[in-house]
């Protein structure tokens, strides 16, 4: 596959996205950018959210986890469905009742300005790190397998990618993303399904015998029930999936901004529940593809050698298979389109949500007139693009990749205080010292970090899994509860 041909595929893809942007952003204003004029079709939102939820990390990483984790990722997928139900029937009604553009505005009315700014800042930090890491991982694949051959520096690859995202989002914002995410989801799922079909054909496996072949290879276990101390023990996975969904979807401006663009709460609930069940089976399909990839590699030693040449990293397993010239040009093209779609379906919505949150939550853009709002929004959109670029290049300069994943884990910890803040506000009517909340929200993840680092030593071999996010939220909740007594006591004495 020649570099010129690959370049033409990418340019053609971006031209389609820019074309969609042209038609969806005609007559666009700030209301269009932030909430899509609250006129999005629920089924488009649901379909597009699949791609945004999976992202490039899922596309290239989840298939590679099969050899070490088998199908135990589905423990988390079960928790996802529970979490999405809580979002649909607890959080979304709250957001629609208050007619929110930024979900963190709720914290301002419930607790005060300091809590409000704290919640928004935690989201901004988390999303910048998360979106940058996701785009970095996909850009790394493209660089290794494609752009190194051209002698293109990595910073050029990343800059071009972010520029393309900026071009098709700067006018239409969330309204454009609803449509582009749907197209990107289509490419991603098509890539996955075509890969499954191609491997089955190559190995003479019928669709009906896929699970039996996976079981015969001892790769089909769904639940880890052997070691309760392990981080992936079954109930930890389910609880972790639930907390991750509530924190990183229900309390995340990026994901909620799409839901808030629906016409009404009924359509938003319909979107959320439909999306959750479809996503469950999409995750299952990606794991099936991962198991089939390993079966293919077991049968083709030459491909194992190619994988070793590319570093034998699990994140490069799918890419090694798809870009194997012996399999034909079709799988390479569909993989590149799927990979690109996976990267940009999360990156474009992240850029839009970062712009929205910074404008509304930090700069109070709604206090300005329409023209000033537009100018501010455009400047912030450029600023966030540059921040993503700088963050990705910092990741690229980091020699120890484990440091990046620790940083990503730390970013995930910041959703714990958001869990505590929102559910303390929803489940209680107590007030707190607004000025003290930022310190509590910093203290909680710091404590959780040290608990996680020392859990095996302190708790007789116990290892935390993703349930740690829920514990983080609970700790913040307890801190707020204790703080509320001081607030009440002072009010009584005054």
C-alpha angles and dihedrals in degrees: 000000000000122000090237091056093048090049090052090053092053094045091048090051093051092045088058091051092048089049090054089049091053093055097040097046099052108128090005121167135171091284088055092050096047105037106002090247084291090273105112120136109246094223092054090050091049094049094045092048090062091067093041092051095047097045126172091295091063093041095056104020109043095059089053094055094069097091094055102029105021110198096330089114084080088071086070091043089059088052089050091062091052091048093050090052090055090049092049097049103030112025104030094054088052093051094047094045089056093042091229127187094183112032091214090069085081089069091056094058094040101044113000145263098302093054090045094052091044093055092048092047092051089053093048093051093045095047095045091053094041097046092044092051093049093049091044093055092051093043088052090056092049091047095050097044102032122007100045087068089061094047091240113158116240094240089058091052092051094043091051091050094050092044090055091050091049092050096056097039107038095087109028098031113175094003090060092043093056087063100036091048089055091053092045092049089052092053092046095050092043090054092051095046094045090051091052090049093047094049093046090051092047094049095037092241117153119221090245093055098048095102094046090052090049091048091049088055089052092240102114106086113129102184131049104213101150103081118035091186094059120102092237098052108145102255091044089056094050094045091043092052090051094049093044090053095048093044102037097036110021094041096034119098090208095063098031094051089070092050092048089058091068118105097247145348092270093059091042091055091046089051093049098048094043091048093049095055094044090048090054091060093040090057089049090051092052090053090049088052090050092052091048090050090058091047088053092050091048088057097043113053092179089063090052088056090051090050090051090051088057092052099272089254116158089228088064097047096094092043093052090053096044097046094047101124091212091069095060136254096279097071091047093053095046091047093051091048091047092047093048091047091049092052098045099039088069099031097053094049090044091054091049094047092047089052091047096048095045092048097046104028102035105024098032090225093175089073091064129080121262096264094048090047091055094049092047092048093052092049092049091047089057092044093053090048090055092046090054090049094050092046092051091050090051088054089049092053092051108101096193107066091192088069089060092053091048088052089050089050090050090052089053089053089063090069089066095073089048088055090051095046097049097043093044086054093047100041099040138039095213124126126220139196099278093203092056096053097084090058093049091049090054094043095053099059090041090057091044091050092056091044090054094046093051103031096111092053098039099039103040098262097323114148123199119231128188089306083085089083090061092046088052090053092047091051091052089048091053092048090052091048092053091045090051091063091058089049091050093045092052091048091053093048095048 
